[in-house]
Amino acid sequence: MPATPRFKINDRVNKKRNTGGISLTIDSTAGTIIEMKEKLNSRKRPSCYYTVKWPDGRTSEHAQHILVPAP
């Protein structure tokens, strides 16, 4: 069964950050999704991973549960 993508290419997203182990905050910097991949997670189930380009030029790859739509 394929994973259900939550975002599309060129969507703006923010990353969730763990602060102190109990609460999550949303990072204030919004990035743009430039690529989507479907990978198997540790339980061998398909999951969506996104490559995000940040305003400072960096790129990073994140699972979709770490990302939220930018306001």
Secondary structure, DSSP 8 states (H G I E B T S, - for coil): --------TT-EEEEEEEETTTEEEE-S--EEEEEEEEEE-TTS-EEEEEEEE-TTS-EEEEEGGGEEE--
